[in-house]
Amino acid sequence: MNTHNLKLGKYLTLEEFCTCTQTYHKYAQNINPYPQNLPEVIPALQDLNKFIIDPIIDYFSREKFQLTYGFCSPDLKKYLEKKDPVTGQKNGRVAPNLDQHISHEINKNGTYYCKRLGAACDFLITDLPSTELVEWILQTKLPFDSLYFYSPHQPIHISYGQQHKRDIWTFNNSGIPTKKGIENWIKLAKQT
């Protein structure tokens, strides 16, 4: 059965969710971007779409929704950790034990890469500052697990998992996670 065209929600397919990163496009011939643990990963991705992504697209439109990072397969993870042979820069930042992009995938030791089960994605809404997107998500009370805000003009990271922590982080100039400067968002996130 070809699952690549499987709809994860009202709008996005598994293929879109697995092939949207720049790193995948750069090394596509070497990367299997699809989940290996289908019985657990697919429902997690469907829940992320149903409870987070679909309501966002319903409001802002499919045309304005731009997915920049969806599911991270073990193959993609390897390439994100490598340096580009031309530039010497790492292909991407990856924290599979924390960020839920790798979802319910299982490593060679038979344990989950990420103990915080669920699924995550990074996206932006074109022509909308990410500050306004975060405000909308908080006011709408979407049941996210974690939300990372990088800057008004960068995609946000959002995850959905069993914890429903509604935890928000931003990053200082050195890339260190912090909660400084987002106290109002934190307060809003804790309101149910």
C-alpha positions in Angstrom: 0.0 0.0 0.0 1.4 3.4 -1.0 0.9 5.7 2.0 2.7 8.7 0.5 -0.6 10.3 -0.7 -2.3 9.5 2.6 -4.2 12.6 3.9 -3.1 13.4 7.5 -5.9 15.8 8.0 -8.1 18.0 5.8 -5.2 19.5 3.9 -1.7 17.9 4.1 -0.5 14.5 2.8 2.2 12.3 4.3 4.4 13.1 1.3 4.1 16.9 2.0 4.9 16.3 5.6 8.0 14.2 4.9 9.6 16.0 2.0 9.3 19.7 2.8 12.8 20.4 4.2 15.6 22.1 2.3 17.9 19.3 3.5 15.6 16.6 2.0 15.5 18.4 -1.3 19.3 18.7 -1.3 20.0 15.0 -0.6 16.7 13.5 -1.8 18.3 10.6 -3.7 20.0 9.4 -0.4 17.1 9.9 2.1 14.1 7.8 2.8 11.9 10.6 4.4 9.0 8.3 5.4 8.2 6.8 8.8 9.2 3.2 9.5 7.0 2.8 12.6 3.7 3.5 10.6 1.3 2.1 13.2 2.4 4.7 15.8 3.7 7.6 13.7 0.7 8.0 11.3 -1.8 8.5 14.2 0.5 11.0 15.8 0.8 13.0 12.6 -3.0 12.8 12.1 -3.6 14.1 15.6 -1.1 17.0 15.0 -3.0 17.9 11.8 -6.5 17.4 13.3 -6.0 19.5 16.5 -3.3 22.0 15.4 -2.7 22.4 11.7 -6.2 22.0 10.3 -7.7 24.7 12.5 -4.8 27.0 11.5 -5.3 26.4 7.8 -9.1 26.7 8.2 -8.5 30.2 9.5 -5.5 31.5 7.5 -6.0 29.4 4.3 -4.0 26.7 2.6 -2.5 29.2 0.2 -0.8 31.1 3.1 0.3 28.1 5.1 3.9 27.2 4.4 5.3 24.0 6.0 9.1 24.3 6.4 9.8 21.2 8.5 7.5 18.3 9.2 8.4 14.7 10.0 12.1 13.8 10.6 12.9 10.3 9.5 16.0 8.6 10.9 17.6 9.1 7.4 16.8 12.8 7.4 18.1 13.1 11.0 21.5 11.7 9.8 21.7 14.4 7.0 20.6 17.2 9.3 23.5 16.4 11.6 26.1 16.4 8.8 27.9 19.4 7.4 27.4 20.6 3.9 30.6 19.6 2.0 30.6 23.0 0.1 29.8 25.5 2.9 31.1 23.5 5.9 27.8 24.5 7.7 25.6 21.9 9.5 22.6 21.1 7.3 20.2 21.9 10.1 19.6 22.0 13.8 18.1 18.8 15.2 17.1 17.7 18.7 15.2 14.5 18.1 15.2 13.6 21.8 13.2 16.9 22.5 11.4 18.4 19.6 9.0 15.6 18.5 9.7 15.9 14.8 10.9 12.3 14.8 7.6 11.3 16.4 7.3 7.7 17.5 10.2 6.3 15.5 12.3 3.7 17.2 16.1 3.6 17.3 18.4 0.6 16.8 18.2 0.0 20.6 14.5 -0.6 20.4 13.5 2.7 22.2 11.9 5.8 21.0 14.2 8.5 19.8 12.0 11.0 21.6 10.5 10.0 24.9 8.0 12.9 24.6 5.7 11.1 22.1 3.7 13.1 19.7 4.5 14.9 16.4 5.8 18.4 15.5 6.2 20.8 12.5 7.6 24.2 11.7 5.6 26.5 9.5 4.8 30.1 8.8 1.8 32.0 7.4 2.9 34.2 4.5 2.5 37.9 5.0 1.8 37.5 8.7 4.4 38.1 11.5 4.9 35.0 13.6 4.1 37.2 16.7 0.5 37.5 15.4 0.4 33.8 14.6 1.4 32.9 18.1 -1.2 35.3 19.5 -3.9 33.7 17.4 -2.9 30.2 18.5 -3.0 31.2 22.2 -6.3 33.1 21.9 -7.8 30.1 20.1 -6.5 27.8 22.8 -5.1 25.2 20.5 -4.0 22.2 22.6 -0.3 22.3 21.7 2.4 20.6 23.6 5.4 22.9 22.9 5.7 26.1 20.8 9.1 27.6 19.9 9.1 31.2 18.7 12.3 32.3 16.9 11.5 35.8 15.5 8.6 37.6 13.8 9.9 36.7 10.4 10.8 33.0 10.9 8.6 29.9 11.1 7.3 28.7 14.5 7.7 25.2 15.8 4.6 23.6 17.3 4.0 20.1 18.6 1.1 18.0 19.7 1.4 15.2 22.2 -0.2 13.5 25.1 1.1 16.1 27.6 -0.7 19.1 26.2 1.8 21.3 28.2 1.1 24.5 26.2 4.8 25.3 26.9 6.3 28.3 25.0 10.0 29.0 24.4 11.9 31.7 22.6 15.6 32.0 21.9 18.2 34.6 22.8 20.8 35.9 20.3 23.1 32.9 21.1 20.3 30.4 20.3 19.8 29.5 24.0 16.1 28.7 24.9 14.6 31.3 27.3 11.3 32.5 28.5 12.4 36.1 28.9 10.3 38.6 27.0 7.4 36.3 26.4 5.8 36.4 29.9 2.4 37.6 28.5 2.3 34.6 26.2 3.2 32.2 29.0 0.4 33.6 31.1 -2.0 33.4 28.1 -0.9 29.8 27.4 -1.8 28.7 31.0 -5.3 30.0 30.7 -7.7 27.2 29.8 
